[in-house]
Amino acid sequence: MFDKLKQLRELKKMQGEMQKQRYEGESRGTKLVLNGTLMATEVFLNAELGVKEQEEAVRNAFNDAVKKAQMAMAQQFSGLM
């Protein structure tokens, strides 16, 4: 029982630490920053791109940032197991 409580405390601590994390994705000069809860906090657009190119760049930057966040989270959680 005490092990479960200890794990729960560790998870809550990790959750707080994760919220402070920043994950950046980049594509064609467009950059997107996510926090640890995967909410976009910053978006930097490349004014030289057309609308369709910008849409694709934002999508790719977002996917890049999410991938980095997922890898970091998996690495953190693997330490608990």
PDB file of N, CA, C and O in Angstrom:
ATOM      1  N   MET A   1       0.828  -1.193   0.000  1.00  0.00           N
ATOM      2  CA  MET A   1       0.000   0.000   0.000  1.00  0.00           C
ATOM      3  C   MET A   1       0.873   1.259   0.000  1.00  0.00           C
ATOM      4  O   MET A   1       0.604   2.215  -0.727  1.00  0.00           O
ATOM      5  N   PHE A   2       1.920   1.242   0.826  1.00  0.00           N
ATOM      6  CA  PHE A   2       2.797   2.411   0.882  1.00  0.00           C
ATOM      7  C   PHE A   2       3.538   2.615  -0.430  1.00  0.00           C
ATOM      8  O   PHE A   2       3.842   3.746  -0.808  1.00  0.00           O
ATOM      9  N   ASP A   3       3.828   1.514  -1.125  1.00  0.00           N
ATOM     10  CA  ASP A   3       4.475   1.630  -2.432  1.00  0.00           C
ATOM     11  C   ASP A   3       3.574   2.364  -3.421  1.00  0.00           C
ATOM     12  O   ASP A   3       4.042   3.174  -4.221  1.00  0.00           O
ATOM     13  N   LYS A   4       2.283   2.071  -3.357  1.00  0.00           N
ATOM     14  CA  LYS A   4       1.328   2.732  -4.257  1.00  0.00           C
ATOM     15  C   LYS A   4       1.265   4.231  -3.962  1.00  0.00           C
ATOM     16  O   LYS A   4       1.220   5.046  -4.884  1.00  0.00           O
ATOM     17  N   LEU A   5       1.262   4.594  -2.678  1.00  0.00           N
ATOM     18  CA  LEU A   5       1.235   6.008  -2.315  1.00  0.00           C
ATOM     19  C   LEU A   5       2.507   6.710  -2.771  1.00  0.00           C
ATOM     20  O   LEU A   5       2.466   7.849  -3.236  1.00  0.00           O
ATOM     21  N   LYS A   6       3.623   6.029  -2.635  1.00  0.00           N
ATOM     22  CA  LYS A   6       4.895   6.593  -3.078  1.00  0.00           C
ATOM     23  C   LYS A   6       4.875   6.808  -4.591  1.00  0.00           C
ATOM     24  O   LYS A   6       5.322   7.844  -5.085  1.00  0.00           O
ATOM     25  N   GLN A   7       4.356   5.824  -5.320  1.00  0.00           N
ATOM     26  CA  GLN A   7       4.255   5.944  -6.780  1.00  0.00           C
ATOM     27  C   GLN A   7       3.342   7.104  -7.171  1.00  0.00           C
ATOM     28  O   GLN A   7       3.632   7.854  -8.103  1.00  0.00           O
ATOM     29  N   LEU A   8       2.235   7.235  -6.441  1.00  0.00           N
ATOM     30  CA  LEU A   8       1.290   8.320  -6.722  1.00  0.00           C
ATOM     31  C   LEU A   8       1.957   9.679  -6.513  1.00  0.00           C
ATOM     32  O   LEU A   8       1.770  10.589  -7.321  1.00  0.00           O
ATOM     33  N   ARG A   9       2.732   9.825  -5.435  1.00  0.00           N
ATOM     34  CA  ARG A   9       3.453  11.070  -5.185  1.00  0.00           C
ATOM     35  C   ARG A   9       4.456  11.347  -6.297  1.00  0.00           C
ATOM     36  O   ARG A   9       4.595  12.483  -6.750  1.00  0.00           O
ATOM     37  N   GLU A  10       5.147  10.312  -6.727  1.00  0.00           N
ATOM     38  CA  GLU A  10       6.125  10.469  -7.804  1.00  0.00           C
ATOM     39  C   GLU A  10       5.450  10.888  -9.104  1.00  0.00           C
ATOM     40  O   GLU A  10       5.967  11.731  -9.837  1.00  0.00           O
ATOM     41  N   LEU A  11       4.284  10.292  -9.388  1.00  0.00           N
ATOM     42  CA  LEU A  11       3.546  10.658 -10.599  1.00  0.00           C
ATOM     43  C   LEU A  11       3.100  12.119 -10.557  1.00  0.00           C
ATOM     44  O   LEU A  11       3.203  12.828 -11.558  1.00  0.00           O
ATOM     45  N   LYS A  12       2.608  12.568  -9.408  1.00  0.00           N
ATOM     46  CA  LYS A  12       2.184  13.963  -9.275  1.00  0.00           C
ATOM     47  C   LYS A  12       3.369  14.908  -9.443  1.00  0.00           C
ATOM     48  O   LYS A  12       3.245  15.964 -10.063  1.00  0.00           O
ATOM     49  N   LYS A  13       4.515  14.524  -8.890  1.00  0.00           N
ATOM     50  CA  LYS A  13       5.720  15.337  -9.037  1.00  0.00           C
ATOM     51  C   LYS A  13       6.123  15.404 -10.510  1.00  0.00           C
ATOM     52  O   LYS A  13       6.461  16.472 -11.019  1.00  0.00           O
ATOM     53  N   MET A  14       6.085  14.255 -11.190  1.00  0.00           N
ATOM     54  CA  MET A  14       6.428  14.207 -12.611  1.00  0.00           C
ATOM     55  C   MET A  14       5.469  15.052 -13.435  1.00  0.00           C
ATOM     56  O   MET A  14       5.879  15.730 -14.377  1.00  0.00           O
ATOM     57  N   GLN A  15       4.188  15.009 -13.074  1.00  0.00           N
ATOM     58  CA  GLN A  15       3.191  15.788 -13.804  1.00  0.00           C
ATOM     59  C   GLN A  15       3.515  17.278 -13.707  1.00  0.00           C
ATOM     60  O   GLN A  15       3.436  18.000 -14.701  1.00  0.00           O
ATOM     61  N   GLY A  16       3.877  17.732 -12.520  1.00  0.00           N
ATOM     62  CA  GLY A  16       4.257  19.130 -12.343  1.00  0.00           C
ATOM     63  C   GLY A  16       5.492  19.488 -13.147  1.00  0.00           C
ATOM     64  O   GLY A  16       5.563  20.565 -13.740  1.00  0.00           O
ATOM     65  N   GLU A  17       6.468  18.585 -13.170  1.00  0.00           N
ATOM     66  CA  GLU A  17       7.688  18.816 -13.938  1.00  0.00           C
ATOM     67  C   GLU A  17       7.400  18.829 -15.435  1.00  0.00           C
ATOM     68  O   GLU A  17       7.971  19.630 -16.175  1.00  0.00           O
ATOM     69  N   MET A  18       6.514  17.941 -15.878  1.00  0.00           N
ATOM     70  CA  MET A  18       6.180  17.860 -17.300  1.00  0.00           C
ATOM     71  C   MET A  18       5.507  19.139 -17.783  1.00  0.00           C
ATOM     72  O   MET A  18       5.741  19.579 -18.908  1.00  0.00           O
ATOM     73  N   GLN A  19       4.672  19.736 -16.933  1.00  0.00           N
ATOM     74  CA  GLN A  19       3.982  20.958 -17.338  1.00  0.00           C
ATOM     75  C   GLN A  19       4.963  22.092 -17.602  1.00  0.00           C
ATOM     76  O   GLN A  19       4.657  23.012 -18.360  1.00  0.00           O
ATOM     77  N   LYS A  20       6.131  22.036 -16.986  1.00  0.00           N
ATOM     78  CA  LYS A  20       7.143  23.074 -17.176  1.00  0.00           C
ATOM     79  C   LYS A  20       7.976  22.848 -18.434  1.00  0.00           C
ATOM     80  O   LYS A  20       8.695  23.745 -18.873  1.00  0.00           O
ATOM     81  N   GLN A  21       7.884  21.668 -19.008  1.00  0.00           N
ATOM     82  CA  GLN A  21       8.695  21.323 -20.173  1.00  0.00           C
ATOM     83  C   GLN A  21       8.236  22.087 -21.409  1.00  0.00           C
ATOM     84  O   GLN A  21       7.085  22.509 -21.514  1.00  0.00           O
ATOM     85  N   ARG A  22       9.173  22.252 -22.342  1.00  0.00           N
ATOM     86  CA  ARG A  22       8.883  22.881 -23.637  1.00  0.00           C
ATOM     87  C   ARG A  22       9.363  21.942 -24.732  1.00  0.00           C
ATOM     88  O   ARG A  22      10.474  21.414 -24.673  1.00  0.00           O
ATOM     89  N   TYR A  23       8.530  21.746 -25.710  1.00  0.00           N
ATOM     90  CA  TYR A  23       8.877  20.896 -26.846  1.00  0.00           C
ATOM     91  C   TYR A  23       8.700  21.719 -28.113  1.00  0.00           C
ATOM     92  O   TYR A  23       7.619  22.239 -28.389  1.00  0.00           O
ATOM     93  N   GLU A  24       9.778  21.826 -28.877  1.00  0.00           N
ATOM     94  CA  GLU A  24       9.756  22.646 -30.084  1.00  0.00           C
ATOM     95  C   GLU A  24       9.732  21.773 -31.330  1.00  0.00           C
ATOM     96  O   GLU A  24      10.476  20.799 -31.443  1.00  0.00           O
ATOM     97  N   GLY A  25       8.872  22.141 -32.249  1.00  0.00           N
ATOM     98  CA  GLY A  25       8.831  21.503 -33.555  1.00  0.00           C
ATOM     99  C   GLY A  25       9.121  22.556 -34.607  1.00  0.00           C
ATOM    100  O   GLY A  25       8.758  23.721 -34.447  1.00  0.00           O
ATOM    101  N   GLU A  26       9.775  22.143 -35.682  1.00  0.00           N
ATOM    102  CA  GLU A  26      10.153  23.118 -36.713  1.00  0.00           C
ATOM    103  C   GLU A  26       9.993  22.504 -38.090  1.00  0.00           C
ATOM    104  O   GLU A  26      10.285  21.326 -38.297  1.00  0.00           O
ATOM    105  N   SER A  27       9.527  23.309 -39.023  1.00  0.00           N
ATOM    106  CA  SER A  27       9.399  22.884 -40.409  1.00  0.00           C
ATOM    107  C   SER A  27       9.433  24.114 -41.308  1.00  0.00           C
ATOM    108  O   SER A  27       8.602  25.012 -41.173  1.00  0.00           O
ATOM    109  N   ARG A  28      10.386  24.151 -42.215  1.00  0.00           N
ATOM    110  CA  ARG A  28      10.485  25.207 -43.223  1.00  0.00           C
ATOM    111  C   ARG A  28      10.459  26.615 -42.630  1.00  0.00           C
ATOM    112  O   ARG A  28       9.829  27.519 -43.179  1.00  0.00           O
ATOM    113  N   GLY A  29      11.143  26.787 -41.516  1.00  0.00           N
ATOM    114  CA  GLY A  29      11.213  28.103 -40.893  1.00  0.00           C
ATOM    115  C   GLY A  29      10.041  28.435 -39.994  1.00  0.00           C
ATOM    116  O   GLY A  29      10.019  29.501 -39.377  1.00  0.00           O
ATOM    117  N   THR A  30       9.074  27.551 -39.907  1.00  0.00           N
ATOM    118  CA  THR A  30       7.935  27.725 -39.017  1.00  0.00           C
ATOM    119  C   THR A  30       8.218  26.929 -37.751  1.00  0.00           C
ATOM    120  O   THR A  30       8.618  25.767 -37.820  1.00  0.00           O
ATOM    121  N   LYS A  31       8.010  27.556 -36.592  1.00  0.00           N
ATOM    122  CA  LYS A  31       8.304  26.894 -35.327  1.00  0.00           C
ATOM    123  C   LYS A  31       7.075  26.920 -34.440  1.00  0.00           C
ATOM    124  O   LYS A  31       6.342  27.907 -34.405  1.00  0.00           O
ATOM    125  N   LEU A  32       6.854  25.820 -33.721  1.00  0.00           N
ATOM    126  CA  LEU A  32       5.731  25.701 -32.811  1.00  0.00           C
ATOM    127  C   LEU A  32       6.268  25.172 -31.490  1.00  0.00           C
ATOM    128  O   LEU A  32       7.078  24.245 -31.478  1.00  0.00           O
ATOM    129  N   VAL A  33       5.827  25.752 -30.382  1.00  0.00           N
ATOM    130  CA  VAL A  33       6.281  25.331 -29.059  1.00  0.00           C
ATOM    131  C   VAL A  33       5.080  24.824 -28.269  1.00  0.00           C
ATOM    132  O   VAL A  33       4.058  25.502 -28.165  1.00  0.00           O
ATOM    133  N   LEU A  34       5.221  23.614 -27.709  1.00  0.00           N
ATOM    134  CA  LEU A  34       4.193  23.018 -26.861  1.00  0.00           C
ATOM    135  C   LEU A  34       4.706  22.942 -25.433  1.00  0.00           C
ATOM    136  O   LEU A  34       5.909  22.812 -25.207  1.00  0.00           O
ATOM    137  N   ASN A  35       3.789  23.024 -24.463  1.00  0.00           N
ATOM    138  CA  ASN A  35       4.191  22.769 -23.090  1.00  0.00           C
ATOM    139  C   ASN A  35       3.989  21.281 -22.787  1.00  0.00           C
ATOM    140  O   ASN A  35       3.597  20.514 -23.667  1.00  0.00           O
ATOM    141  N   GLY A  36       4.252  20.882 -21.564  1.00  0.00           N
ATOM    142  CA  GLY A  36       4.180  19.469 -21.199  1.00  0.00           C
ATOM    143  C   GLY A  36       2.790  18.868 -21.245  1.00  0.00           C
ATOM    144  O   GLY A  36       2.646  17.647 -21.199  1.00  0.00           O
ATOM    145  N   THR A  37       1.759  19.704 -21.335  1.00  0.00           N
ATOM    146  CA  THR A  37       0.399  19.183 -21.472  1.00  0.00           C
ATOM    147  C   THR A  37      -0.059  19.238 -22.929  1.00  0.00           C
ATOM    148  O   THR A  37      -1.245  19.104 -23.231  1.00  0.00           O
ATOM    149  N   LEU A  38       0.911  19.440 -23.823  1.00  0.00           N
ATOM    150  CA  LEU A  38       0.705  19.458 -25.276  1.00  0.00           C
ATOM    151  C   LEU A  38      -0.181  20.607 -25.755  1.00  0.00           C
ATOM    152  O   LEU A  38      -0.861  20.500 -26.775  1.00  0.00           O
ATOM    153  N   MET A  39      -0.159  21.701 -25.007  1.00  0.00           N
ATOM    154  CA  MET A  39      -0.863  22.907 -25.433  1.00  0.00           C
ATOM    155  C   MET A  39       0.139  23.807 -26.146  1.00  0.00           C
ATOM    156  O   MET A  39       1.260  23.992 -25.673  1.00  0.00           O
ATOM    157  N   ALA A  40      -0.263  24.363 -27.277  1.00  0.00           N
ATOM    158  CA  ALA A  40       0.617  25.271 -28.014  1.00  0.00           C
ATOM    159  C   ALA A  40       0.781  26.560 -27.213  1.00  0.00           C
ATOM    160  O   ALA A  40      -0.201  27.184 -26.813  1.00  0.00           O
ATOM    161  N   THR A  41       2.034  26.949 -26.986  1.00  0.00           N
ATOM    162  CA  THR A  41       2.308  28.174 -26.238  1.00  0.00           C
ATOM    163  C   THR A  41       2.895  29.263 -27.130  1.00  0.00           C
ATOM    164  O   THR A  41       2.763  30.450 -26.830  1.00  0.00           O
ATOM    165  N   GLU A  42       3.540  28.865 -28.224  1.00  0.00           N
ATOM    166  CA  GLU A  42       4.125  29.840 -29.143  1.00  0.00           C
ATOM    167  C   GLU A  42       4.061  29.294 -30.563  1.00  0.00           C
ATOM    168  O   GLU A  42       4.206  28.093 -30.790  1.00  0.00           O
ATOM    169  N   VAL A  43       3.842  30.195 -31.510  1.00  0.00           N
ATOM    170  CA  VAL A  43       3.865  29.839 -32.927  1.00  0.00           C
ATOM    171  C   VAL A  43       4.618  30.946 -33.662  1.00  0.00           C
ATOM    172  O   VAL A  43       4.286  32.126 -33.540  1.00  0.00           O
ATOM    173  N   PHE A  44       5.623  30.553 -34.416  1.00  0.00           N
ATOM    174  CA  PHE A  44       6.399  31.498 -35.215  1.00  0.00           C
ATOM    175  C   PHE A  44       6.232  31.100 -36.680  1.00  0.00           C
ATOM    176  O   PHE A  44       6.635  30.007 -37.078  1.00  0.00           O
ATOM    177  N   LEU A  45       5.644  31.977 -37.474  1.00  0.00           N
ATOM    178  CA  LEU A  45       5.369  31.677 -38.875  1.00  0.00           C
ATOM    179  C   LEU A  45       6.478  32.207 -39.777  1.00  0.00           C
ATOM    180  O   LEU A  45       7.154  33.182 -39.451  1.00  0.00           O
ATOM    181  N   ASN A  46       6.646  31.554 -40.901  1.00  0.00           N
ATOM    182  CA  ASN A  46       7.587  31.991 -41.925  1.00  0.00           C
ATOM    183  C   ASN A  46       6.793  32.794 -42.950  1.00  0.00           C
ATOM    184  O   ASN A  46       6.028  32.227 -43.729  1.00  0.00           O
ATOM    185  N   ALA A  47       6.971  34.101 -42.949  1.00  0.00           N
ATOM    186  CA  ALA A  47       6.197  34.992 -43.818  1.00  0.00           C
ATOM    187  C   ALA A  47       6.495  34.787 -45.296  1.00  0.00           C
ATOM    188  O   ALA A  47       5.748  35.267 -46.149  1.00  0.00           O
ATOM    189  N   GLU A  48       7.565  34.087 -45.607  1.00  0.00           N
ATOM    190  CA  GLU A  48       7.932  33.874 -47.007  1.00  0.00           C
ATOM    191  C   GLU A  48       7.133  32.744 -47.659  1.00  0.00           C
ATOM    192  O   GLU A  48       7.192  32.568 -48.876  1.00  0.00           O
ATOM    193  N   LEU A  49       6.397  31.986 -46.866  1.00  0.00           N
ATOM    194  CA  LEU A  49       5.632  30.859 -47.404  1.00  0.00           C
ATOM    195  C   LEU A  49       4.221  31.295 -47.774  1.00  0.00           C
ATOM    196  O   LEU A  49       3.660  32.207 -47.167  1.00  0.00           O
ATOM    197  N   GLY A  50       3.658  30.634 -48.776  1.00  0.00           N
ATOM    198  CA  GLY A  50       2.268  30.859 -49.144  1.00  0.00           C
ATOM    199  C   GLY A  50       1.349  30.183 -48.134  1.00  0.00           C
ATOM    200  O   GLY A  50       1.813  29.477 -47.238  1.00  0.00           O
ATOM    201  N   VAL A  51       0.059  30.399 -48.281  1.00  0.00           N
ATOM    202  CA  VAL A  51      -0.920  29.876 -47.326  1.00  0.00           C
ATOM    203  C   VAL A  51      -0.851  28.351 -47.235  1.00  0.00           C
ATOM    204  O   VAL A  51      -0.751  27.809 -46.134  1.00  0.00           O
ATOM    205  N   LYS A  52      -0.901  27.657 -48.357  1.00  0.00           N
ATOM    206  CA  LYS A  52      -0.875  26.188 -48.346  1.00  0.00           C
ATOM    207  C   LYS A  52       0.440  25.671 -47.758  1.00  0.00           C
ATOM    208  O   LYS A  52       0.447  24.711 -46.987  1.00  0.00           O
ATOM    209  N   GLU A  53       1.549  26.314 -48.130  1.00  0.00           N
ATOM    210  CA  GLU A  53       2.850  25.902 -47.595  1.00  0.00           C
ATOM    211  C   GLU A  53       2.910  26.143 -46.088  1.00  0.00           C
ATOM    212  O   GLU A  53       3.468  25.333 -45.347  1.00  0.00           O
ATOM    213  N   GLN A  54       2.334  27.259 -45.639  1.00  0.00           N
ATOM    214  CA  GLN A  54       2.313  27.591 -44.215  1.00  0.00           C
ATOM    215  C   GLN A  54       1.485  26.573 -43.435  1.00  0.00           C
ATOM    216  O   GLN A  54       1.882  26.140 -42.353  1.00  0.00           O
ATOM    217  N   GLU A  55       0.331  26.193 -43.989  1.00  0.00           N
ATOM    218  CA  GLU A  55      -0.510  25.191 -43.334  1.00  0.00           C
ATOM    219  C   GLU A  55       0.250  23.884 -43.162  1.00  0.00           C
ATOM    220  O   GLU A  55       0.211  23.266 -42.099  1.00  0.00           O
ATOM    221  N   GLU A  56       0.936  23.474 -44.209  1.00  0.00           N
ATOM    222  CA  GLU A  56       1.713  22.236 -44.151  1.00  0.00           C
ATOM    223  C   GLU A  56       2.861  22.354 -43.151  1.00  0.00           C
ATOM    224  O   GLU A  56       3.139  21.415 -42.405  1.00  0.00           O
ATOM    225  N   ALA A  57       3.520  23.499 -43.138  1.00  0.00           N
ATOM    226  CA  ALA A  57       4.642  23.706 -42.218  1.00  0.00           C
ATOM    227  C   ALA A  57       4.177  23.692 -40.764  1.00  0.00           C
ATOM    228  O   ALA A  57       4.848  23.115 -39.908  1.00  0.00           O
ATOM    229  N   VAL A  58       3.035  24.319 -40.475  1.00  0.00           N
ATOM    230  CA  VAL A  58       2.499  24.324 -39.108  1.00  0.00           C
ATOM    231  C   VAL A  58       2.137  22.905 -38.690  1.00  0.00           C
ATOM    232  O   VAL A  58       2.453  22.481 -37.578  1.00  0.00           O
ATOM    233  N   ARG A  59       1.475  22.171 -39.581  1.00  0.00           N
ATOM    234  CA  ARG A  59       1.107  20.782 -39.283  1.00  0.00           C
ATOM    235  C   ARG A  59       2.355  19.947 -39.002  1.00  0.00           C
ATOM    236  O   ARG A  59       2.390  19.190 -38.032  1.00  0.00           O
ATOM    237  N   ASN A  60       3.371  20.082 -39.840  1.00  0.00           N
ATOM    238  CA  ASN A  60       4.599  19.310 -39.655  1.00  0.00           C
ATOM    239  C   ASN A  60       5.340  19.718 -38.382  1.00  0.00           C
ATOM    240  O   ASN A  60       5.888  18.863 -37.685  1.00  0.00           O
ATOM    241  N   ALA A  61       5.363  21.009 -38.075  1.00  0.00           N
ATOM    242  CA  ALA A  61       6.016  21.485 -36.856  1.00  0.00           C
ATOM    243  C   ALA A  61       5.289  20.958 -35.623  1.00  0.00           C
ATOM    244  O   ALA A  61       5.922  20.558 -34.646  1.00  0.00           O
ATOM    245  N   PHE A  62       3.960  20.960 -35.674  1.00  0.00           N
ATOM    246  CA  PHE A  62       3.170  20.433 -34.553  1.00  0.00           C
ATOM    247  C   PHE A  62       3.466  18.951 -34.354  1.00  0.00           C
ATOM    248  O   PHE A  62       3.726  18.513 -33.233  1.00  0.00           O
ATOM    249  N   ASN A  63       3.427  18.184 -35.431  1.00  0.00           N
ATOM    250  CA  ASN A  63       3.697  16.750 -35.333  1.00  0.00           C
ATOM    251  C   ASN A  63       5.103  16.481 -34.818  1.00  0.00           C
ATOM    252  O   ASN A  63       5.311  15.536 -34.056  1.00  0.00           O
ATOM    253  N   ASP A  64       6.064  17.291 -35.219  1.00  0.00           N
ATOM    254  CA  ASP A  64       7.439  17.157 -34.751  1.00  0.00           C
ATOM    255  C   ASP A  64       7.516  17.397 -33.243  1.00  0.00           C
ATOM    256  O   ASP A  64       8.171  16.640 -32.526  1.00  0.00           O
ATOM    257  N   ALA A  65       6.851  18.446 -32.764  1.00  0.00           N
ATOM    258  CA  ALA A  65       6.864  18.765 -31.333  1.00  0.00           C
ATOM    259  C   ALA A  65       6.171  17.674 -30.518  1.00  0.00           C
ATOM    260  O   ALA A  65       6.658  17.299 -29.452  1.00  0.00           O
ATOM    261  N   VAL A  66       5.043  17.163 -31.007  1.00  0.00           N
ATOM    262  CA  VAL A  66       4.326  16.100 -30.299  1.00  0.00           C
ATOM    263  C   VAL A  66       5.187  14.842 -30.217  1.00  0.00           C
ATOM    264  O   VAL A  66       5.235  14.186 -29.176  1.00  0.00           O
ATOM    265  N   LYS A  67       5.856  14.511 -31.297  1.00  0.00           N
ATOM    266  CA  LYS A  67       6.731  13.333 -31.309  1.00  0.00           C
ATOM    267  C   LYS A  67       7.831  13.472 -30.262  1.00  0.00           C
ATOM    268  O   LYS A  67       8.125  12.523 -29.535  1.00  0.00           O
ATOM    269  N   LYS A  68       8.435  14.649 -30.187  1.00  0.00           N
ATOM    270  CA  LYS A  68       9.481  14.891 -29.187  1.00  0.00           C
ATOM    271  C   LYS A  68       8.915  14.785 -27.773  1.00  0.00           C
ATOM    272  O   LYS A  68       9.556  14.221 -26.887  1.00  0.00           O
ATOM    273  N   ALA A  69       7.720  15.325 -27.562  1.00  0.00           N
ATOM    274  CA  ALA A  69       7.085  15.261 -26.245  1.00  0.00           C
ATOM    275  C   ALA A  69       6.767  13.819 -25.866  1.00  0.00           C
ATOM    276  O   ALA A  69       7.003  13.412 -24.729  1.00  0.00           O
ATOM    277  N   GLN A  70       6.237  13.047 -26.803  1.00  0.00           N
ATOM    278  CA  GLN A  70       5.908  11.650 -26.524  1.00  0.00           C
ATOM    279  C   GLN A  70       7.150  10.846 -26.169  1.00  0.00           C
ATOM    280  O   GLN A  70       7.121  10.016 -25.261  1.00  0.00           O
ATOM    281  N   MET A  71       8.229  11.091 -26.879  1.00  0.00           N
ATOM    282  CA  MET A  71       9.472  10.372 -26.597  1.00  0.00           C
ATOM    283  C   MET A  71      10.003  10.740 -25.212  1.00  0.00           C
ATOM    284  O   MET A  71      10.458   9.868 -24.471  1.00  0.00           O
ATOM    285  N   ALA A  72       9.947  12.015 -24.862  1.00  0.00           N
ATOM    286  CA  ALA A  72      10.422  12.461 -23.551  1.00  0.00           C
ATOM    287  C   ALA A  72       9.562  11.879 -22.436  1.00  0.00           C
ATOM    288  O   ALA A  72      10.082  11.451 -21.405  1.00  0.00           O
ATOM    289  N   MET A  73       8.247  11.863 -22.639  1.00  0.00           N
ATOM    290  CA  MET A  73       7.340  11.321 -21.627  1.00  0.00           C
ATOM    291  C   MET A  73       7.530   9.825 -21.458  1.00  0.00           C
ATOM    292  O   MET A  73       7.519   9.320 -20.335  1.00  0.00           O
ATOM    293  N   ALA A  74       7.705   9.117 -22.559  1.00  0.00           N
ATOM    294  CA  ALA A  74       7.934   7.671 -22.487  1.00  0.00           C
ATOM    295  C   ALA A  74       9.221   7.384 -21.722  1.00  0.00           C
ATOM    296  O   ALA A  74       9.289   6.438 -20.939  1.00  0.00           O
ATOM    297  N   GLN A  75      10.223   8.194 -21.951  1.00  0.00           N
ATOM    298  CA  GLN A  75      11.495   8.016 -21.258  1.00  0.00           C
ATOM    299  C   GLN A  75      11.323   8.270 -19.758  1.00  0.00           C
ATOM    300  O   GLN A  75      11.879   7.536 -18.940  1.00  0.00           O
ATOM    301  N   GLN A  76      10.563   9.295 -19.395  1.00  0.00           N
ATOM    302  CA  GLN A  76      10.331   9.595 -17.984  1.00  0.00           C
ATOM    303  C   GLN A  76       9.550   8.476 -17.309  1.00  0.00           C
ATOM    304  O   GLN A  76       9.892   8.059 -16.202  1.00  0.00           O
ATOM    305  N   PHE A  77       8.502   7.987 -17.971  1.00  0.00           N
ATOM    306  CA  PHE A  77       7.675   6.949 -17.370  1.00  0.00           C
ATOM    307  C   PHE A  77       8.384   5.608 -17.300  1.00  0.00           C
ATOM    308  O   PHE A  77       8.086   4.797 -16.423  1.00  0.00           O
ATOM    309  N   SER A  78       9.310   5.364 -18.205  1.00  0.00           N
ATOM    310  CA  SER A  78      10.034   4.090 -18.160  1.00  0.00           C
ATOM    311  C   SER A  78      10.889   4.013 -16.901  1.00  0.00           C
ATOM    312  O   SER A  78      11.209   2.915 -16.445  1.00  0.00           O
ATOM    313  N   GLY A  79      11.260   5.137 -16.339  1.00  0.00           N
ATOM    314  CA  GLY A  79      12.019   5.157 -15.095  1.00  0.00           C
ATOM    315  C   GLY A  79      11.197   4.737 -13.897  1.00  0.00           C
ATOM    316  O   GLY A  79      11.756   4.350 -12.871  1.00  0.00           O
ATOM    317  N   LEU A  80       9.875   4.806 -14.005  1.00  0.00           N
ATOM    318  CA  LEU A  80       8.998   4.394 -12.904  1.00  0.00           C
ATOM    319  C   LEU A  80       8.772   2.894 -12.863  1.00  0.00           C
ATOM    320  O   LEU A  80       8.463   2.338 -11.809  1.00  0.00           O
ATOM    321  N   MET A  81       8.920   2.252 -13.979  1.00  0.00           N
ATOM    322  CA  MET A  81       8.614   0.826 -14.064  1.00  0.00           C
ATOM    323  C   MET A  81       9.776  -0.015 -13.603  1.00  0.00           C
ATOM    324  O   MET A  81       9.690  -1.243 -13.608  1.00  0.00           O
TER     325      MET A  81
END
